[in-house]
Amino acid sequence: MDLTQQVQDVIDKIRPYLQRDGGDVALDHVEPDGRVYLRVLGACVGCGAIDYTYKEGVEALLIDEVPGVKEVIVLE
């Protein structure tokens, strides 16, 4: 399984938790160097807690579960 599919699988696992609070996330693309670009949707757009949610939550989970992921960059 390629890196992009592994990242998508993890995002699909956490998506219900974000949707529960009115937000969502979509995978934009994954760079070969391990940088993952995500687009935030719904209530996540403009949310003051976005940096914490994605850096401490989503990024930590992706780095832990997908070998090769180095960083998550949030696009709004």
Beta strands, then each sheet from edge to edge (+ up, - down):
strand 1: 23-30
strand 2: 35-42
strand 3: 71-75
sheet 1: 1+ 2- 3-
end
